[in-house]
Amino acid sequence: MVKVAGASAHSSNKTHLASRSIGVRLAEVMNSGMRLEASAFALQARQAIAELQTCSHSLQPLLGASGICQKASNAFRFARIYASPDKGIPFLSSSDIIGLRPERGKHLSLKTPRIDALKIQPWEVLVSCSGTIGNVSLASPRMAEWAVSQHVIRITAPDRDTAGYVAAFLRSKWGRSQLTGMTYGSVVQHIEPHHLERVLIPELPAIRRIAIGRAFVDAASKRDEANNKLDAANEKIRAALKLPPLPTPTEGPLFGTIRSSDWAGRLDASFHNQLARWVEQQLQASSMPILTLADGKLTTAVNGVTKFRKRVYVKKGGIPLLSSKQLFQIDPIEIKRLARGAHENDLDEICLAENMVAITRSGTIGRVQIVPKYMDGWANSEHTIRVVAVDAETAGYIYAWLASDYGQTLIKRYSYGSVIVEIDRFMVGDIKVPLLPDAERKAIATLVLDANRLRDEAWNLEQNALKMLNDEIS
C-alpha cells in the first residue's frame, strides 16, 4: 500500500496529518496510469466517490463503452488567426463558455485549417480542461457553429436531456470534485478527455434524470432568448439614434488636435482619442438631448466601493461575494461568503440590487451588467461601479446605451494608468447619454428587462434541478 500525503505532510500534528493523508492500493496506482503524484488521488475526489457509493443508485462511468456518453474530445493545437466578423466566426475561450452572455469580441478566420473541427455542436457539454479545471456549460443552439479553444473538452451525449443531466452532475460538488481530482501538471493544471472514463455518475430513474436534464436544457434556451433580446435592444438603439457604424481604426485618423478649452484637465492621449471624439460629434449632430449619467433625471446615485480591508468569511450561508469576473458568469464557482454580522456597516455600498447597472472599473474596463433578481442582496467587490437608475425602465435603457459600441467607447476613454488601468465613479458620472423619445426608450428598456427576467428564470430552473439531484444522492 502506498501512502499519499496532502499539503500538511510537514506538520508535526499527527492527527491533522492523518486527516490529510490516505492509503492507496497498488491496483489503484495501476488503474490511474501509474501516476504517483498526490493530485491523482485527491481527497475530495475520493470523498465524492465514497458518498456516491453510499447512495441508493448504481453508478456508471461518464465516458466509455458502458458510460452514459461515448464520445469526448478537445481540439488540436492551432495558430489563432483573428479576422473581422464578416470574415470569421465567433471564438470562445475556456472562460467564455460560462458567461451569461458569451463574449464574441474575437472572430477566428475562416481560413483557419480544419476550422470545422473547432465548431461547437448544439447540446454538447463543454468542460474547461486547462488552467481553471471544471468550468461546465451546456452548448445552446445560439453557440452552434462558433469555434472553441483546445482548452475545452466537448462531451457528446445521446440526446439533449442526457446532455443536460450530465451538465447538472458535473456542476454539482460530486462531479466537480472528480474533475479537479484528476489534474496533472505542476504550473498549469490539465485534464484529458480519457480521464472522464474514471468519472462516476449515478444512474437515476429515467423520470428523474430527464426532469433534471430538461431543466438545464430549458435554462440554456431561456438564456439564448435573453441574449437575443439584448441583441435586439442593441440594434434598436442603433436604429433609433441613427448613428453610423463606428469606423475601424484604419478608417479614421490616428491623431488629431484639440482646443485648450476641450482638454478637460486630461493630457493623456487615451482620453482625447479620435474615436471617442467622433462619437461625441455624432451625438451633437443628432440634435438629441444629451445628459450626463449622473444627471438626476437618469440616476439617483453612481457609487464606488471603498476597499473594506477586514473581511470576515464563513464557509456556509453568509453573503455571496462576487468578483468583477464572477458577476458575468452563469453559476460562479468558488464564491467567497461574507459573515453578515461583521459587515453590517458595509452592506449599503457592497450589496447589489435588482436592475442595478454594474460597470467594471479596474483591469478590464467597461464591462456592463444589469443585475438579475437572483443576485439581489449579493455583494460585489470594489472593482465595480454601481449605477442606480431612477426606475427600472431607465436602468434598462442605460444598460443598452453603455453596452453599445458607442457607450463602450465613451467609458473606456476615461481609463488611466500604465499597468493596471482604472476609472472612478466621477468619470462614469460624466459619460454622455443621449435621451431618445419616451416610446423608443421604453421599447429598448422593455427588451433589456425581459432579458433580465429570463436570466432569473433560467437560474431558478437550474438551482431547482441541482436541488433535485442533491436530494436523490444525499
C-alpha positions, 0 to 999 in steps of 0.5 A: 500500500502506498501512502499519499500525503496532502499539503500538511505532510510537514506538520508535526500534528499527527492527527491533522496529518492523518486527516490529510493523508490516505492509503492507496492500493497498488491496483489503484496506482495501476488503474490511474496510469501509474501516476504517483503524484498526490493530485491523482488521488485527491481527497475530495475526489475520493470523498465524492466517490465514497458518498456516491457509493453510499447512495441508493443508485448504481453508478456508471462511468461518464465516458466509455463503452458502458458510460452514459456518453461515448464520445469526448474530445478537445481540439488540436493545437492551432495558430489563432488567426483573428479576422473581422466578423464578416470574415470569421466566426465567433471564438470562445475561450475556456472562460467564455463558455460560462458567461451569461452572455458569451463574449464574441469580441474575437472572430477566428478566420475562416481560413483557419485549417480544419476550422470545422473541427473547432465548431461547437455542436448544439447540446454538447457539454463543454468542460474547461480542461486547462488552467481553471479545471471544471468550468461546465456549460451546456452548448445552446443552439445560439453557440452552434457553429462558433469555434472553441479553444483546445482548452475545452473538452466537448462531451457528446451525449445521446440526446439533449436531456442526457446532455443536460443531466450530465451538465447538472452532475458535473456542476454539482460538488460530486462531479466537480470534485472528480474533475479537479481530482484528476489534474496533472501538471505542476504550473498549469493544471490539465485534464484529458478527455480519457480521464472522464472514463474514471468519472462516476455518475449515478444512474437515476430513474429515467423520470428523474434524470430527464426532469433534471436534464430538461431543466438545464436544457430549458435554462440554456434556451431561456438564456439564448432568448435573453441574449437575443433580446439584448441583441435586439435592444442593441440594434434598436438603439442603433436604429433609433439614434441613427448613428453610423457604424463606428469606423475601424481604426484604419478608417479614421485618423490616428491623431488629431488636435484639440482646443485648450478649452476641450482638454478637460484637465486630461493630457493623456492621449487615451482620453482625447482619442479620435474615436471617442471624439467622433462619437461625441460629434455624432451625438451633437449632430443628432440634435438629441438631448444629451445628459450626463449619467449622473444627471438626476433625471437618469440616476439617483446615485453612481457609487464606488466601493471603498476597499473594506480591508477586514473581511470576515468569511464563513464557509456556509450561508453568509453573503455571496461575494462576487468578483468583477469576473464572477458577476458575468458568469452563469453559476460562479464557482468558488464564491467567497461568503461574507459573515453578515454580522461583521459587515453590517456597516458595509452592506449599503455600498457592497450589496447589489440590487435588482436592475442595478447597472454594474460597470467594471472599473479596474483591469478590464474596463467597461464591462456592463451588467444589469443585475438579475433578481437572483443576485439581489442582496449579493455583494460585489467587490470594489472593482465595480461601479454601481449605477442606480437608475431612477426606475427600472425602465431607465436602468434598462435603457442605460444598460443598452446605451453603455453596452453599445459600441458607442457607450463602450467607447465613451467609458473606456476613454476615461481609463488611466494608468500604465499597468493596471488601468482604472476609472472612478465613479466621477468619470462614469458620472460624466459619460454622455447619454443621449435621451431618445423619445419616451416610446423608443426608450421604453421599447429598448428598456422593455427588451433589456428587462425581459432579458433580465427576467429570463436570466432569473428564470433560467437560474431558478430552473437550474438551482431547482434541478441541482436541488433535485439531484442533491436530494436523490444522492444525499 
